[in-house]
Amino acid sequence: MGKGKRVIVKEHKKKNNRKNRKMSNGEIERKKKVIKRTFITIVALIVIFIIAMIANNYIILDSNERINLVINNNNVTTDLRYDVFLEDDIIYLSEADISNFFDKHIYYDEGTNKIITTYEKKIAEIGFDDNIININGSDKEIYAHAIEKDGEVYLPVSEMSDVYDVEIQNIPETKVITMDSLDREQKRAIVNKNVSVKSSTNFIARTVDRIKKGDAVIVISSDGKYSKIRTANGKIGYIKSNKLENEFTVRENMDEEKQIEGKVNLTWDYFSEYASAPDRSGTTIDGVNVVSPSFFYLDEDGNLEENIGTSGQAYIDWAHNNGYKVWPMVSNAVAANESLDITSNIMNSYENRKKLIEAIVEKCVEYDLDGINIDFENMYSKDKDMYSRFIIELTPRLKEIGMVTSVDVTAPDGGETWSLCFDRNVIGDVADYIIFMAYDQNGTSSTKPGTTAGYNWVQLNLVKFLQTEDIDSEKLILGIPFYTRVWTTDSSDNIISRNTVYMKDVNSVIPAGVEKTWNDELKQNYVEYMDGSNKKQIWIEDIDSLKAKVSLVKENNLAGVASWQKDMESDDVWSMLKNELAEN
């Protein structure tokens, strides 16, 4: 081989060696990176494993800084205004928190120096001195009383389980107090394996408790894969649903049964305290399911008086024999303007309110009634809240004996003693039904002639009831009139008279040849004619005007209708009401 060739080969080998060295260094770097990534991945997996192991085994049982309150499987501790506290094994809850969770109408009565609280079928009064609580009129000895602490009132809620119808359990080991409503469904199941209860269904979740095979737990909910449970320690968390077996229902939901299926069709059957109940024997009222005879009224001393007697008892028997519920009217309409002061005297005293309530309850039991219709009108606006208190305190007493409370109110506009005397929101919240007396848009105090109940006025006020006053539509009954007025004015448009005329008699008072004109805004027929130099005007209530108003019941999903009053109607009204109120 020549010298030149050897030099070329040598140079070629050097280049290859350098290239090999470069490739080796690159491979080494890549390998280092791979090893580094692998190491990081392994460390990350170890960290995740450690975290998971820690989370899986981390249990908080005794670290609550304050007592936790669980109401109906919801931990409400963070929502409390003031801490729950225990003293001599008595559990105390603040008045503010009881208002939030049980009784938003809880009330301190200065006259008796007692707290008055209501819940469903119970009204209770508890003082600050004696260990006695009065529930629905009966005294009961307990082991504590209301106290004042740091300027706040606290009630011994553990001594009041009968009032709020709850089962209360104190679990000192975990600083948890549970309260379960006895009218709510509760399900339990047995755990089939030792398992940790997690704070959530996430992959990594804190363990809130451990439960063992054979333990019973409360089942709150389930999505099939996971179940939300409450343990015997009062802890709420999640486990896999397949860890539970033998689920059983401890108690069912106790839904209140309605007296009336479908829409209410009530008619008031009025007769004065000096007259006897009408004889309805041998008759029926097609479609009606509630009658409200004027059985009860207040006398001049504020006592409850009755006008029942033999004829009234026969009326009750007739109604029940025909399947009608009887909700008699309780009226405060005493002589002249005396009702203002008489009603005010009752409303502004807890003892007087209680006396009247006891009298109403006794009459309901004595005569086997089905409910009561409270028709208090002409009251001071300053007594609005105290009238609400009366309804708040009456309703649970009537519920206890299976009676319905219905309350009549006027439109949310008008005078102080006619309209501003009602807190419709509170009444609608508490009573079973609130009845809007949708008439006398223009009445005895009106300064100009007008309709008794124009469709547009009724519709507008229903909006106020449902939106501004926030009334549950299924509690609101629409009152309709079976009457109108004949307005007489002179040549200067001064009102001479405003005579009431029954629906059944309207056509007989309209002279022959006078034509009716339909007003589509009011959805009423209207007539106008001259009587000498005076002008007569009638905004007619007939089958067409009533049908238009009743259509608002379905349109707004109202509870039904109430008609004022029986024997003013035309014969065709009952079939119309029955058809219009029929469920589709």
Helices and strands as residue ranges (DSSP letters): H 3-57, E 68-71, E 74-75, G 77-79, E 85-87, E 90-94, H 95-101, E 107-109, E 114-119, E 122-127, E 132-135, E 138-141, E 147-149, E 152-156, G 157-159, H 161-164, E 166-171, G 172-174, E 176-181, E 186-191, E 195-198, E 207-211, E 216-222, E 226-230, E 236-240, G 241-243, E 244-251, E 264-269, E 290-293, E 296-298, E 304-306, H 309-321, E 325-326, E 329-331, H 338-347, H 350-366, E 371-375, G 381-383, H 384-400, E 404-409, H 424-430, E 433-437, H 455-463, I 464-468, G 473-475, E 476-481, E 483-489, E 495-502, G 503-505, H 506-509, E 517-519, E 524-531, E 534-540, H 543-555, E 560-564, H 573-581
